[in-house]
């Protein structure tokens, strides 16, 4: 079950490959994510050296009065990936037109994981086609459901 989702990522990007990664978080950030606070809007992943970082994700403190004064909700968070995955991500980051975007944050047992994907940006007409397909599928399901009920 996803705690936080980047809802527009499937609309704006064509995801070709996905990865599962752990995140380096503070305790109050974990509590905040488990209570479904936070946002992945506008976030992306960068690879520097042999490490991957989540940039632009906002995780507010769980209890503002109990957090340190120098806490930044928009700080860069290190992602825990294998060396093989990091080299694969860095190779795709260097290719023109590819972006590494976070898709969702979810529980896996007692751990918090983030699903990231390598995506290529969609053009405006591609987005329109996807919206049109979803609308027609929704209309078909509605009509079938009404025929079954009657």
C-alpha positions as CSV (number, residue, x, y, z in Angstrom):
1,X,0.0,0.0,0.0
2,X,1.5,3.3,-1.1
3,X,1.8,6.0,1.6
4,X,2.7,8.8,-0.8
5,X,2.3,8.8,-4.6
6,X,3.5,11.1,-7.3
7,X,0.2,11.1,-9.2
8,X,1.2,13.0,-12.3
9,X,4.4,10.9,-13.0
10,X,2.5,8.4,-15.2
11,X,0.9,11.3,-17.1
12,X,4.1,13.3,-17.7
13,X,6.6,10.5,-18.2
14,X,6.7,7.2,-20.0
15,X,8.3,4.9,-17.4
16,X,10.6,2.3,-19.0
17,X,12.2,0.7,-15.9
18,X,11.5,0.8,-12.1
19,X,13.7,0.3,-9.1
20,X,13.1,-0.2,-5.4
21,X,15.3,1.7,-3.0
22,X,15.6,2.5,0.7
23,X,15.9,6.0,2.1
24,X,18.1,7.5,4.7
25,X,15.6,9.3,7.0
26,X,15.3,10.7,10.5
27,X,12.9,9.1,13.0
28,X,10.4,12.0,12.8
29,X,10.5,11.8,9.0
30,X,9.5,8.1,9.2
31,X,6.6,8.9,11.5
32,X,5.5,11.7,9.2
33,X,5.6,9.4,6.1
34,X,3.7,6.7,7.9
35,X,1.0,9.2,8.7
36,X,0.9,9.9,4.9
37,X,2.3,13.4,5.2
38,X,4.7,14.6,2.4
39,X,4.9,15.3,-1.2
40,X,6.8,14.0,-4.2
41,X,5.6,16.7,-6.6
42,X,8.5,18.1,-8.6
43,X,11.0,15.6,-7.1
44,X,13.7,13.8,-9.0
45,X,16.7,11.6,-8.4
46,X,20.3,12.6,-9.1
47,X,23.5,10.5,-9.1
48,X,26.6,12.1,-7.7
49,X,29.8,10.1,-7.2
50,X,28.6,6.6,-6.2
51,X,25.5,7.8,-4.4
52,X,21.9,8.5,-5.5
53,X,20.0,11.4,-3.9
54,X,16.3,12.3,-3.8
55,X,16.0,16.0,-4.5
56,X,12.9,18.2,-4.2
57,X,10.7,15.9,-2.0
58,X,9.0,17.5,0.9
59,X,8.6,15.7,4.2
60,X,7.2,17.9,6.9
61,X,8.1,17.2,10.6
62,X,5.7,14.9,12.4
63,X,5.5,17.2,15.4
64,X,6.9,20.6,14.7
65,X,7.6,21.4,18.4
66,X,9.8,18.2,18.8
67,X,12.0,18.6,15.7
68,X,15.3,20.3,15.6
69,X,15.3,24.0,14.7
70,X,17.7,23.5,11.8
71,X,15.5,20.9,10.1
72,X,14.8,21.4,6.4
73,X,11.8,19.6,5.0
74,X,13.2,19.9,1.4
75,X,16.6,18.5,2.1
76,X,18.3,16.0,-0.2
77,X,17.9,12.4,1.0
78,X,20.3,9.6,0.2
79,X,18.9,6.6,-1.5
80,X,20.1,3.1,-0.6
81,X,20.8,1.2,-3.8
82,X,23.3,-1.5,-4.9
83,X,26.4,-0.4,-6.9
84,X,25.0,-2.1,-10.0
85,X,21.7,-0.2,-9.8
86,X,23.6,3.1,-9.2
87,X,25.8,2.6,-12.3
88,X,22.7,1.8,-14.3
89,X,20.9,4.9,-13.0
90,X,24.0,7.1,-13.7
91,X,24.2,5.8,-17.3
92,X,20.6,6.6,-17.9
93,X,20.9,10.0,-16.3
94,X,23.6,10.9,-18.8
95,X,21.4,10.0,-21.8
96,X,19.5,12.9,-23.2
97,X,15.8,13.0,-22.6
98,X,15.7,10.5,-19.7
99,X,14.8,11.5,-16.1
100,X,14.8,9.5,-12.9
101,X,11.6,10.3,-11.0
102,X,10.1,9.0,-7.7
103,X,6.8,7.1,-8.2
104,X,5.7,6.2,-4.7
105,X,6.8,5.7,-1.1
106,X,5.4,2.5,0.6
107,X,5.9,0.1,3.5
108,X,7.6,-3.2,3.0
109,X,7.4,-5.0,6.3
110,X,8.7,-2.5,8.8
111,X,10.9,-0.7,6.3
112,X,10.0,2.3,4.1
113,X,10.8,1.9,0.4
114,X,10.7,4.3,-2.5
115,X,9.9,3.2,-6.1
116,X,11.8,5.2,-8.6
117,X,11.6,5.0,-12.4
118,X,13.5,5.9,-15.4
119,X,11.2,7.9,-17.6
120,X,11.1,9.8,-20.9
121,X,9.0,13.0,-20.9
122,X,5.8,12.8,-22.9
123,X,4.8,15.4,-25.5
124,X,1.5,17.2,-25.2
125,X,-0.3,15.1,-27.9
126,X,0.8,11.9,-26.1
127,X,-0.8,13.2,-22.9
128,X,-4.0,14.0,-24.8
129,X,-4.1,10.5,-26.2
130,X,-3.7,8.9,-22.8
131,X,-6.5,11.0,-21.3
132,X,-8.7,10.1,-24.3
133,X,-8.0,6.4,-23.8
134,X,-8.8,6.6,-20.1
135,X,-12.1,8.4,-20.8
136,X,-13.3,5.9,-23.3
137,X,-12.4,3.0,-21.0
138,X,-14.3,4.6,-18.1
139,X,-17.3,5.2,-20.4
140,X,-17.2,1.5,-21.5
141,X,-17.1,0.3,-18.0
142,X,-20.0,2.5,-17.0
143,X,-22.1,1.3,-19.9
144,X,-21.3,-2.4,-19.2
145,X,-22.1,-1.9,-15.5
146,X,-25.4,-0.3,-16.3
147,X,-26.3,-3.1,-18.7
148,X,-25.5,-5.7,-16.1
149,X,-27.6,-3.9,-13.4
150,X,-30.6,-3.6,-15.6
